[in-house]
Amino acid sequence: MGIRVRGPGPADPFLGARDLFETEHELDRPVTVQIRDDPDERTRVSHDEDGHLLVISRQAATSAMARELALHEFAHMHHYERDHPSHTQSTEEAIFLALAGRSVERRKLAHCYQIANHMKDIYADDLRLEVAPADKLVAFLESSVAAAVADRPRDPARGAERGSALDRSRTPALDRPGAPAAWKRLTPAADPEITAVNAAFALALVERHDLVDEGHRLYDIAHAAAQDAPGVSLEAFKRRFRTLSADPDESEYRKALVDVTRAYAGGGEQAAD
């Protein structure tokens, strides 16, 4: 796996991630890491026939999560090279199939893309967790969900925000530079409905890999998120994410993506094969 690191930041986290990743997996195409000064640059990946490009902010590249972020993105690259259905299925096509003929709020449509990214992230983290400890990932999931719960819109009729009971000093901002796109804030304050789905994703990931016990603080935070969004079933979305087939074919994956999209924005009808 060839890797080049360019820009104003350290190469060590990315070289270390490469060495870890290669203990279990390989990338056939070279990787270029472009570090940028802009702290608002989202971590993102693009692909072409010549290789993969990972763009990341200098703030993220120098953070404690830099190696883990690189491993996560290398896993996405691996799935792309191997034509994994989660990385070849058109998100736009699946959402069109799921929501054709329905009127959907713009915010919910944006959330559907976020949910599709969660499904890709499940498969990327399946690989990442084969080669690296889970401690930083669990802490990141916990702090991200807690920050979103604490930052939910205030409802004057319900009095003080539940979020005030959460230790904000221990929960980094949800939209901090370098955070994976799945945890970026989409609205001026965290939207309770997508926060509940994000919490379901976090629980699904830790349960899929047996990373925590049932007494972990993440469960309390996730249930607080669920109480703020009574129209979203935390358990149902957790089950959908947790039980994604490890090796789906194209039809199976498309059906799963269509079904989860309808469950969130289209009334929960089942997709046809």
N, C-alpha and C positions, 0 to 999 in steps of 0.2 A: 504494500500500500504506500504509494508515493504521496508525500504531503509537503506543501510549501506554505509558509506563514508570512504574510505581508502586512505592513502597516505598523502603527505605533503601539505595540504591545508585546507581551512575552510569547515565545514559542513553546515553552516547556509544558503548559497544560495540554496543548494539542498533540505534542509528541508523546507525552505520557499516555494520553487517551488512545493514540494509535497503538502503542505497545500493548496496552491492556486489551483493546479490541481484537488485535491479531492473535491473542491466545485462543480465541474461539472462532473468529470469522475473518473473512478477507473482503477487500474491495478491489475490483478489477481495474477501476478507473482512478486516476490521480485526484487528489483533493487539494484545492487552494483555499486557504483561510485568509480572508480579508478583514483586518481589524480597522475599525473606523473611530474617529474621535467623537462623532455625534452620539451623545448619550441616549438619544431617542431612537437610534437605529435598532429596529427589531432584529433579533436573531432570525436569519432566514437562509434557506438553501435553494439553490437552483442546479439543474443538471443539463448537460448536453453530451454529445458523442465523445467529446474530448475529456470530460471529467466533471467533477462536482465543485461548486463554489459555496463556501460557508461565509456569510457576512455576519459580523458580530461587533458590537460596540466595545471600545476599549474598557469601559467600566465593567462589562460582563466578562471580558477576557482576563481581567485582573481580579475577579471575584473568587470567593471560595468555591463557587459552583462551576468554574470554567471547565474543568476536566469532565464533570458530569454532563454539562451541556454539550460538549464536543462528542462524548460517547453517544448521547441521545441522537445527535444529528448524524453521526456515522451509521447508526442503526437504521435511520431513515434511508440513507444512501444505499445501504445493503439491500433493504427491501425493494428499493427502486430498481437496482441492478438485477435482482432476482425475479422481477415482475410479480411481486406479491400483490394480490388483488386489492389490498388496502391502499396501495400506492399507484395502482394503474386505473382503478375505477374513477371515472369522472364524477366529482362531487356535484357539479352542476346538473349532470344527467340524472343522478339519483334523487336530488332534491326536486327536480322537475317531475319525475315519476311519482314522487311521494305527494306533492302538493298541487298537481295539475287540477284545475277547476276549483281550487280553494282560494279564499281571500286571506292573506297572512300579513300581520303587522311587519313593518320593516325591521324592527328590533328582533322579532322572533326569527325572521329569515336569516339575519346575521348570526343569531344563536345557532341555527341549524348548521351553518358552516363550522362554527366552533365545536359543535358536537361531532361532526365528521372528523375534525382534527383530533378530538379525543380518541376516536377509534383508531386512527393512524398511530397515535401516541401509545396506545396499549401495546400494539405490535412492536413499536420501537423499543419500549421499555422491557418487553419480554426478552429482547436481545441484550439490552444494556445491563439488566440485572443478572445475566449470566456471567458477567466479567467484572462487576464492581459492587462494593458493599452498598446496602440500601439506606444507611443511616442518613446521609445528606438528602436523599430523595424524600424520605418520610418526613424529615423536618421541614423541607420545602413545601410539601403538600399541606402539612398542618398549618404552617404560617400563612400560606396563600389563602386557604379556605377561611381561616380565622380573620384575616384582614378584610376579606370580602363581606363576611358576616358583620364585622364591626363597622363597615363603611356603607351599610345598606341605607336607603333613603329613610328619613325620619317620618314616622306616622304619628302625628300629634294625638290621634285618638287613643294610641296605645301607650302614651307616656314616654318615659325614657327608653332610649335604644338598648336592646339587649347587648349590642356591641360594646357598650360602656363597661360591661362586666369582663370583657376580654382584655388581657394585658397587651395594649397596643405596642408597648415598647418591645415585645417579644414577637411581633407579627410584622415583618417588613411589608412595605407598600406593595399592593397587588400589581401595580403597573410599573414597578421599578425597571430601569433599563436592563436588558439582558434576560428578563424572565421569558420563559417559553410562551409562544403566542397563545397557547391554550389558557393562560392565566392573565392575559392582558385585560384591563378594564375596558368595557365597551361603552359605558355610559358615564356621566359625571359622578354618579354614585353607583355602587355595585347593584345590579339588577337581581332581585331576590330569586326569580325563577331560574336564570342561568347559574346563579350561585349554588342553588340546590342541585342542579345537574353536575356542576363542577365538583361538588362535595361527593356526589354519587360516583363520579369518575375516580376521585381520590380513594374512596373506600374500596371500589372494585379493584383498583390496582394493587393495594396492599393486601387484600384478601386473595387475589389471584396468585400472589407469590408468598402468602403466609408471612407477611413482614411485621405485623403487630398483633397483640392480643386484643380481646374484646374490651379491655379496660383502658385502652389507649385514648388520650385526649381527643384524637381526631374524631372518634365516634360522637363525643359530646358536641363538638363544633358542627359536625355534619347534621346532627339532629336539630341543632339550633337553626341551621340554614333551612332545613325542611319545614320547620314551623313557620318560617317567614314566607314560604311558598306553598300553601296548602293545595294548590292545583297541580303540583309536580310530585310524583311518587318517587321518593328517594330510593326505596327498596327496588322498585321496578327498573329504574335506570341503572342502579348498581348491578342488578342481575344481568341486564343487557350487556353492560361493559365487561363484567367479570367472566361471563360465559361465552365470549366471542371464541369461535373455533380457532385453534392454534394454526390450522392449515386449511383455510377455506378455499373452495373454488370460486370462480368469478360470480356464478349465480348465487351461491350461498352468501357471499359477502355483500353483493348488491341488495339482496333481500334484507339482510340485517341493517344496512344503512337506510334503506327505504323505510323499514319498520320503525326504527328509532326516530327518524325525522317525523313520521306521521304521529308517533306517540307524543312528541313534544309540540308540534305545531298543527297537526292535521286530524286530531280526534282519535288517534290510537288504532286506526284500522290496520288490518294485516295486509302486507303486500302479497301479490300473486307471484308465483315462481316465473 
